[in-house]
Amino acid sequence: MSDVIRAVGSWCLRVLWVLAAVLALAFVLIAYHLFRIAGPDTFERAIAEALIEIAFVVLFGAALTHLLQRAARVRADEEAARREQLDFLRRLAAVHSQVAYAQRLMDVHRSGKTYAEEHRRLMRVVPLLEEIDMDLKAAEGLFGANQSEIEESVEQIAAYLAKGGAEYGRCHASVDAASHADSARTISDMSDAACDLSWTLDFLSSGKEFVAGYRIPLTAAKAAMRKHAYRPRVR
């Protein structure tokens, strides 16, 4: 709908320019004719001078209208881009909220049951990140020079969480069996050669892989998004 309104406004502006130019040219031609046939200090000479002034006013008014409408379009485009940038920021923040929640719950309980529940939550987050990444690529240039940095950061986060999903795929049956055999066993006790839970243990302790694969790219992406979404507005 906004594109239709913008197209109509642009068409009206072009029509206004044409009408203003035609009207101003007509006034100038009439004034030129009057200047040729009228003597000094005559009524016709006064009319000619008035027509010249009117032609100037018409052209000046059309130019001013064009500049004001152009400035309005620039502001509208900036506001639309800002809303889209904020939407990306909110989507990434919503993903982080789920990841942080899963990390906190697994760390508090450290049980096989919570391991399964929160890993399934994390597995649902990966497609959300993939959607964000695809939308970022479609919104080419939305974040200016930071666009590729943000895309790479989102892809890095998705790849990191996908590793956790792969671990869950290998180990969920073993963790589930160990948890049913002894409900007091923690995730740390269940990690062994048969089922390496190093990704989860690093995730819970905010270890090196978590920092490199999640915290650093998340911080970088959100900082770049905020720089654009909250930049000073053009008045």
C-alpha positions in Angstrom: 0.0 0.0 0.0 2.8 2.4 0.9 4.5 1.7 -2.5 1.2 2.6 -4.3 0.9 5.9 -2.3 4.6 6.7 -3.1 4.1 6.0 -6.8 1.0 8.2 -6.9 2.8 11.0 -5.1 5.7 10.8 -7.5 3.4 10.9 -10.5 1.6 14.0 -9.0 4.9 15.7 -8.4 5.9 15.2 -12.1 2.6 16.5 -13.2 3.0 19.5 -11.0 6.4 20.2 -12.4 5.1 20.0 -16.0 2.2 22.3 -15.2 4.4 24.8 -13.4 6.9 24.8 -16.3 4.1 25.2 -18.9 2.5 28.0 -16.9 5.8 29.8 -16.3 6.7 29.6 -20.0 3.3 30.9 -21.0 3.7 33.9 -18.6 7.2 34.6 -19.9 6.1 34.5 -23.6 3.2 36.8 -22.9 5.5 39.1 -20.9 8.0 39.1 -23.8 5.3 40.0 -26.3 4.1 42.9 -24.0 7.7 44.2 -23.6 8.0 44.4 -27.4 4.8 46.3 -28.0 4.6 48.4 -24.8 6.4 51.6 -24.1 8.0 52.5 -20.8 5.7 53.4 -17.9 2.6 51.9 -19.7 0.0 49.6 -18.3 1.2 46.8 -20.6 4.7 47.1 -19.3 3.5 46.8 -15.7 1.5 43.7 -16.7 4.6 42.2 -18.3 6.7 42.8 -15.2 4.0 41.3 -13.1 3.9 38.2 -15.3 7.6 37.8 -15.0 7.3 37.9 -11.2 4.4 35.4 -11.2 6.5 33.0 -13.4 9.3 33.2 -10.9 7.0 32.5 -8.0 5.4 29.5 -9.8 8.8 28.0 -10.5 10.1 28.7 -7.0 7.0 27.2 -5.4 7.3 24.1 -7.6 11.0 23.7 -6.6 10.2 24.2 -3.0 7.4 21.6 -3.1 9.8 19.2 -4.8 12.4 19.6 -2.1 9.9 19.2 0.8 8.4 16.1 -0.7 11.9 14.7 -1.4 12.9 15.3 2.2 9.6 13.7 3.4 10.4 10.6 1.3 13.9 10.4 2.7 12.5 10.5 6.3 9.9 7.9 5.4 12.5 5.6 3.9 14.7 6.0 7.0 11.9 5.3 9.3 11.0 2.1 7.4 14.6 1.0 7.5 14.8 1.7 11.2 11.6 -0.4 11.9 13.1 -3.3 9.9 16.4 -3.0 11.7 14.6 -3.0 15.1 12.6 -6.1 14.0 15.9 -8.0 13.3 17.3 -6.9 16.6 14.1 -8.0 18.5 14.2 -11.4 16.7 17.8 -12.0 17.6 17.1 -10.9 21.2 14.2 -13.4 21.4 16.5 -16.2 20.3 19.0 -15.2 22.9 16.3 -15.2 25.6 15.5 -18.8 24.8 19.2 -19.8 24.7 19.9 -18.1 28.0 16.8 -19.7 29.6 17.8 -23.2 28.4 21.4 -22.6 29.7 20.1 -21.5 33.1 17.7 -24.3 33.6 20.2 -27.0 32.5 22.8 -25.5 34.9 20.4 -25.4 37.8 19.0 -28.9 37.4 21.7 -30.8 35.6 19.4 -33.7 35.2 18.8 -36.0 32.3 15.2 -34.8 32.0 16.2 -31.1 31.8 19.0 -32.0 29.4 16.4 -33.5 27.0 13.9 -30.7 27.4 16.3 -27.8 26.9 18.2 -29.4 24.1 14.9 -29.7 22.2 14.3 -26.0 22.9 17.8 -25.2 21.5 17.1 -27.3 18.4 14.0 -25.2 17.7 16.1 -22.1 17.9 18.4 -23.1 15.0 15.7 -22.8 12.3 14.8 -19.3 13.7 18.4 -18.3 13.2 18.5 -19.7 9.7 15.3 -17.7 8.9 17.0 -14.5 10.3 20.0 -15.2 8.2 18.0 -15.7 5.0 16.0 -12.5 5.7 19.2 -10.6 6.3 20.5 -11.7 2.9 17.2 -10.7 1.3 17.4 -7.2 3.0 20.7 -6.5 1.2 22.4 -3.4 2.5 20.0 -2.8 5.4 22.8 -2.5 7.9 25.3 -0.8 5.5 28.9 -1.8 6.0 28.0 -4.1 8.9 25.7 -6.3 6.8 28.1 -9.1 6.1 29.5 -9.0 9.7 25.9 -9.5 11.1 25.2 -12.3 8.7 28.4 -14.1 9.5 27.7 -13.7 13.3 24.2 -15.2 12.9 25.5 -18.1 10.9 28.2 -18.7 13.5 25.7 -18.8 16.3 23.5 -21.2 14.3 26.5 -23.5 13.6 27.4 -23.5 17.3 24.0 -24.5 18.4 23.7 -27.1 15.7 26.7 -28.8 17.3 24.7 -29.1 20.5 21.8 -30.6 18.5 24.2 -33.1 17.0 25.5 -34.1 20.5 21.9 -34.5 21.6 21.2 -36.8 18.7 24.1 -39.0 19.6 23.6 -39.0 23.4 20.0 -38.5 24.3 19.2 -42.3 24.5 22.2 -42.9 26.7 21.4 -39.9 28.9 17.8 -41.0 29.2 18.7 -44.5 30.1 21.2 -43.3 32.8 18.7 -40.9 34.2 16.0 -43.6 34.5 18.5 -46.0 36.2 19.6 -43.4 38.7 17.6 -40.1 38.8 20.3 -38.6 41.2 22.9 -38.7 38.4 23.8 -35.3 36.9 24.8 -34.5 33.4 28.5 -34.3 34.5 28.3 -37.9 35.8 26.8 -39.1 32.5 29.6 -37.9 30.2 32.0 -40.7 29.4 33.7 -42.3 26.4 30.5 -43.8 25.1 28.6 -40.5 25.3 30.8 -37.3 25.3 28.7 -34.4 26.6 31.6 -31.9 26.3 29.5 -29.5 24.3 26.8 -29.3 26.9 29.2 -29.1 29.8 31.0 -26.2 28.0 27.7 -24.6 27.3 26.7 -24.8 31.0 29.9 -23.3 32.2 30.1 -20.6 29.5 33.4 -22.2 28.4 35.7 -21.4 25.6 33.6 -22.9 22.8 30.5 -21.1 24.2 32.3 -17.7 24.3 33.8 -18.2 20.8 30.8 -19.7 19.1 28.0 -17.8 20.8 28.7 -14.9 23.1 31.2 -13.1 20.9 29.2 -13.3 17.6 26.0 -12.5 19.5 27.5 -9.4 21.1 29.0 -8.3 17.7 25.7 -8.8 15.8 23.5 -7.0 18.4 26.0 -4.1 18.7 26.1 -3.6 14.9 22.3 -3.8 14.7 21.9 -1.2 17.6 24.4 1.1 15.9 22.1 1.4 12.9 18.7 1.1 14.6 19.4 3.7 17.3 21.5 6.1 15.3 20.5 9.8 15.5 17.6 10.7 13.3 18.0 13.2 10.5 15.8 16.2 11.2 
